[in-house]
């Protein structure tokens, strides 16, 4: 998340779009979150339960946050896009922190 936040912040400051490399980075982040969630589902089916029920909600939110932010990209300018993705990565960092603390 630190890389995503830093990259988004640099794009906001420069006013340029992120380009294809940034799009691939976002896809890699979401893919990694899907793999981690799938391993969590395996643990869940084996009987391990999270200490809080909100853990499952946070997992769904973590997976959907970047794609949700990307769904608004065509409606904003480059700067608006970069700010929206910066907010998404900051919120995702907070959600991941909560996932670790509710696990």
C-alpha positions in Angstrom: 0.0 0.0 0.0 2.9 2.3 0.7 4.0 2.0 -3.0 0.4 2.6 -4.2 0.1 5.7 -2.0 3.5 7.1 -2.9 2.9 6.5 -6.6 -0.6 8.1 -6.5 0.8 11.0 -4.5 3.5 11.5 -7.1 0.9 11.5 -9.9 -1.2 14.0 -8.1 1.7 16.3 -7.7 2.8 16.0 -11.3 -0.7 16.2 -12.8 0.1 13.3 -15.2 -1.8 10.1 -15.7 -0.2 6.9 -14.3 0.0 5.1 -17.6 -0.1 1.4 -18.3 2.5 0.5 -15.6 0.2 2.0 -12.9 -2.8 0.1 -14.3 -0.8 -3.1 -14.1 0.3 -2.3 -10.5 -3.4 -1.8 -9.5 -4.3 -5.2 -11.1 -1.4 -6.8 -9.3 -2.7 -5.4 -5.9 -6.2 -6.6 -6.5 -4.9 -10.0 -7.7 -2.8 -10.4 -4.6 -5.8 -9.5 -2.4 -8.0 -12.1 -4.2 -5.3 -14.8 -3.6 -5.1 -13.9 0.1 -8.9 -13.9 0.4 -9.0 -17.3 -1.3 -6.5 -18.6 1.3 -8.7 -17.1 4.0 -11.7 -19.0 2.6 -9.7 -22.2 2.7 -9.0 -21.5 6.4 -12.7 -20.7 7.0 -13.8 -24.0 5.4 -11.3 -25.9 7.6 -12.9 -24.5 10.7 -10.8 -21.5 11.6 -12.9 -18.4 12.3 -11.9 -14.8 12.5 -12.1 -13.2 16.0 -14.6 -10.6 14.6 -17.3 -11.0 12.1 -16.4 -7.7 10.5 -13.2 -9.4 9.2 -15.2 -10.9 6.3 -16.7 -7.5 5.5 -13.3 -5.9 5.5 -12.0 -8.6 3.1 -14.8 -7.9 0.6 -14.1 -4.2 0.9 -10.4 -4.6 0.4 -11.0 -6.6 -2.8 -13.5 -4.2 -4.2 -12.0 -0.9 -3.3 -9.6 -0.4 -6.2 -12.0 -1.7 -8.9 -14.7 0.6 -7.4 -12.3 3.6 -7.6 -11.4 2.6 -11.2 -15.0 2.5 -12.2 -15.2 6.3 -11.8 -12.1 7.0 -13.8 -13.7 7.9 -17.1 -15.8 10.6 -15.4 -12.9 12.7 -14.1 -9.8 14.5 -15.3 -6.2 13.1 -14.9 -5.8 15.0 -11.6 -9.2 13.8 -10.4 -8.3 10.3 -11.3 -5.1 10.5 -9.5 -6.7 12.0 -6.4 -9.4 9.3 -6.4 -6.8 6.5 -6.6 -4.8 8.1 -3.9 -7.8 8.1 -1.6 -8.6 4.5 -2.6 -5.0 3.4 -1.7 -5.1 5.3 1.7 -8.5 3.7 2.5 -7.2 0.3 1.4 -4.3 0.7 3.8 -6.7 1.4 6.6 -8.8 -1.6 5.7 -5.8 -3.9 5.5 -4.7 -2.7 8.9 -8.2 -3.5 10.3 -8.0 -6.9 8.6 -4.8 -7.7 10.5 -6.2 -6.5 13.8 -9.5 -8.4 13.4 -7.8 -11.7 12.2 
